Amino acid sequence: MIYLIASIIAFAAPAASSDDERSILVLDLVVEKGISLGEAKLLNQRLVAIVADSKRFSRVIGSSDMQAILSVEEQKSALGCGDDNCLAELGGALGARYLLVGGLGKLGSRLALNLKILDSENASVVNRRSTLVDSMDDMVNILSKELELLTLPLASSPKKASSTKALPPKPIKRSSSRRFSWLGLGMITAGAGYFAAVYPDASKQAETHREAFNRATTTVDAQDPRYDFLNARERANGSITLGLSLAGAGIALNAWTWWRSN
């Protein structure tokens, strides 16, 4: 394989040009069982024609073109070139920036077509497509659309590094339209309202039950006033805790909103 690549480079190097950046090598499909060689040959020719008609590449090299360049022995060696790295070397040696490779076969009763485009500069896959159809007629009908989608990432010219310095990000301008939080104000109001509604009544009841407890002369008489006193006092203390918690949270939320607006 090293001999093959070296031989191709020696032959193809004089023809290299700036157009190589937009050139593509279209290799014959790898045909699996169930597909006649005649159908595969016509489909390969159709592939080359569609890629050439797309006008997305400055130069399209088909298998027949490659056969004209390579000797018989080199063509035999090229048949064993199956992995992406080897294919990328083959494309680069022939002056093709990109390679179109694929396979065609039967999957059950349906036809399966797998295509991918390789970048010979870094042996990476640019894009890949896989489709299933019911017949060879359907395959021919969808071939143009599949190739259009496959080559879509290459629709524009390869991007070159820009010498323009990146502009620093603009600072985020905080909106100063509102300096308070409606939710925070609502929490402050709810806390104050709950305290005002519960604490006076609960405190008054606690005082009443405490006096009844003090007037009791027996343990039995003191049980109910004592229970009622403790219950009322718990309600009064709870109203203080909950009211202050809501109001405090509302104040904190408003303070945070004010800070964000400045």
CORPEKA-V789052 format. One record per backbone hydrogen bond with DSSP energy under -0.5 kcal/mol. CO is the residue of the C=O (numbers start at 1). NH is the residue of the N-H. E is the energy in kcal/mol with one decimal. If there is no record, write none. Layout:
co | nh | e
CO | NH | E
CO | NH | E
This chain:
co | nh | e
1 | 5 | -2.4
2 | 6 | -2.5
3 | 7 | -2.4
4 | 8 | -2.3
5 | 9 | -2.4
6 | 10 | -2.1
7 | 11 | -1.6
8 | 12 | -3.3
9 | 13 | -2.3
12 | 15 | -1.3
13 | 16 | -1.6
17 | 20 | -1.6
18 | 21 | -1.3
19 | 22 | -2.1
20 | 23 | -1.4
20 | 97 | -1.0
22 | 58 | -1.5
22 | 59 | -0.8
23 | 98 | -2.0
24 | 26 | -0.6
24 | 61 | -3.0
25 | 27 | -0.8
25 | 100 | -3.0
29 | 31 | -0.8
30 | 104 | -2.5
32 | 35 | -1.0
33 | 106 | -0.9
36 | 40 | -2.1
37 | 41 | -2.3
38 | 42 | -2.1
39 | 43 | -2.2
40 | 44 | -2.3
41 | 45 | -2.1
42 | 46 | -2.0
43 | 47 | -2.2
44 | 48 | -2.0
45 | 49 | -2.0
46 | 50 | -2.4
47 | 51 | -2.3
48 | 52 | -2.2
49 | 53 | -2.3
50 | 54 | -1.2
51 | 56 | -0.5
52 | 55 | -1.1
59 | 24 | -2.4
59 | 61 | -0.5
60 | 62 | -0.6
61 | 26 | -3.2
62 | 66 | -2.1
63 | 67 | -2.3
64 | 68 | -1.3
65 | 69 | -1.0
66 | 70 | -2.6
71 | 75 | -2.3
72 | 76 | -2.0
73 | 77 | -2.0
74 | 78 | -2.2
75 | 79 | -1.2
76 | 80 | -0.5
77 | 80 | -1.2
78 | 81 | -1.7
80 | 82 | -1.2
83 | 87 | -2.3
84 | 88 | -2.5
85 | 89 | -2.0
86 | 90 | -2.2
87 | 91 | -2.7
88 | 92 | -2.5
89 | 93 | -2.3
90 | 94 | -1.6
91 | 96 | -3.4
92 | 95 | -1.2
95 | 97 | -0.5
97 | 120 | -3.1
98 | 25 | -2.7
99 | 101 | -0.6
99 | 118 | -2.5
100 | 27 | -2.3
101 | 116 | -2.4
102 | 30 | -2.5
103 | 114 | -2.5
104 | 32 | -3.3
105 | 112 | -3.4
106 | 108 | -0.5
107 | 110 | -1.6
110 | 107 | -3.1
111 | 133 | -2.2
112 | 105 | -2.1
113 | 131 | -2.3
114 | 103 | -2.2
115 | 129 | -2.8
116 | 101 | -2.4
117 | 126 | -2.9
117 | 127 | -1.0
118 | 99 | -1.9
118 | 120 | -0.7
119 | 122 | -0.7
119 | 123 | -1.5
119 | 124 | -0.9
124 | 119 | -2.8
124 | 126 | -0.6
127 | 117 | -2.5
129 | 115 | -2.9
131 | 113 | -2.5
133 | 111 | -2.7
135 | 139 | -1.7
136 | 140 | -2.3
137 | 141 | -1.9
138 | 142 | -2.0
139 | 143 | -0.8
140 | 144 | -0.5
142 | 146 | -2.4
143 | 147 | -2.4
144 | 148 | -2.0
145 | 149 | -2.2
146 | 150 | -2.2
147 | 151 | -2.4
149 | 152 | -0.5
151 | 154 | -1.8
152 | 155 | -1.9
172 | 174 | -0.7
180 | 182 | -0.5
181 | 185 | -2.4
182 | 186 | -2.3
183 | 187 | -2.2
184 | 188 | -2.1
185 | 189 | -2.4
186 | 190 | -2.6
187 | 191 | -2.4
188 | 192 | -2.4
189 | 193 | -2.8
190 | 194 | -2.5
191 | 195 | -2.0
192 | 196 | -2.4
193 | 197 | -2.0
194 | 198 | -2.1
195 | 199 | -1.9
198 | 202 | -2.6
199 | 203 | -2.9
200 | 204 | -2.3
201 | 205 | -2.5
202 | 206 | -2.4
203 | 207 | -2.0
204 | 208 | -2.1
205 | 209 | -2.7
206 | 210 | -1.9
207 | 211 | -1.9
208 | 212 | -1.9
209 | 213 | -2.1
210 | 214 | -2.0
211 | 215 | -1.6
212 | 216 | -0.9
218 | 222 | -1.4
219 | 223 | -0.8
220 | 223 | -0.8
220 | 224 | -0.6
221 | 225 | -0.7
222 | 226 | -1.9
223 | 227 | -2.3
224 | 228 | -2.7
225 | 229 | -2.4
226 | 230 | -2.4
227 | 231 | -2.3
228 | 232 | -2.5
229 | 233 | -2.6
230 | 234 | -2.0
231 | 235 | -1.8
232 | 236 | -2.2
233 | 237 | -2.6
234 | 238 | -2.4
235 | 239 | -2.0
236 | 240 | -1.4
237 | 241 | -2.4
238 | 242 | -2.9
239 | 243 | -2.0
240 | 244 | -2.5
241 | 245 | -2.1
242 | 246 | -2.5
243 | 247 | -2.3
244 | 248 | -2.8
245 | 249 | -2.5
246 | 250 | -2.3
247 | 251 | -2.4
248 | 252 | -2.4
249 | 253 | -2.3
250 | 254 | -2.1
251 | 255 | -2.3
252 | 256 | -2.3
253 | 257 | -2.2
254 | 258 | -2.5
255 | 259 | -2.1
256 | 260 | -2.2
257 | 261 | -1.5
259 | 262 | -1.0
